[in-house]
Amino acid sequence: MGKASKQERPKQYNTFLKYSGLGVQMTLTIAAFGVLGYWLDTWLALRFPVFLMLFVMLSLIGNIYILYRNLEK
């Protein structure tokens, strides 16, 4: 009985670390693409933030795809 509980703990920790890592990855990717889009919009002196919106949407789509592939496993 003691062995089963010890084997379950590493699996729980690994699952927690995997999904918290995905959350951090998603946040940093969206933030990086947002900053890049904002910089490009200001460099080109655009009134409407086209690249900001485009890059954030592309990063969201990419992150959702990566999340889907990881949940499929």
N, C-alpha and C positions, 0 to 999 in steps of 0.2 A: 504494500500500500504506500509506503514511503517513496519507493522508486517512481511510481506513476506521477506523484505530485512534483517530484524534482524534474522529471522529463517535461512536464507541461509548462513549467516556468520559463525555460529558455524559449520555447515556442511562442509563448505569450509576449515575451519581451521582443523577440524578433519581429513578430507581427506589428507590435506597437511602433518599433523603430522604423520598420519599412513604411508604414503609412504616415507617420509623422515626418519622415524624410520626404515623402511625396508632397506633403503639404508645404514644407519649406521650399522644396524645388519649385512648386507651382507659384508660390508667392514671389520668390526671387526672380523667376523668369518673367512673370508679368510686370514686375517693377522695372526690371532691366529693359524690357522692350518698351515700356511706357516712357522711361527716361530717354531712350534712344529716339523714339518718335517725337517727343517734346523738343529735344535738341534739334532734330531735323526740321521740324516746323518753325522753330525760332530762327534757325540758320537761313532758311529759305524765305523768312518773313511772311509766312502764310497767315491769313486772318482766321481761317477755319482749321482746326487741328486734324488734318487729314491723316498724316502719318502716325500721330498718337493713337487715333482710333483704329487705324489699320493694323498697326503693330500689336496693340493690346488684343484685338480680336484674333489675329493669327496666333498669338501666344496662348490664348484661351483654347482655341481649337486644337492646337498641338498638345497642350496639357491634358485636355479631355481625352484625346486619342491615347496618350501615354498611360493615363489612368485606366482607361478601358482595357488596354493590353495587359496591364499589371493585375487587374481584377480578374481577368479571364484565366490566369494561371492557377 
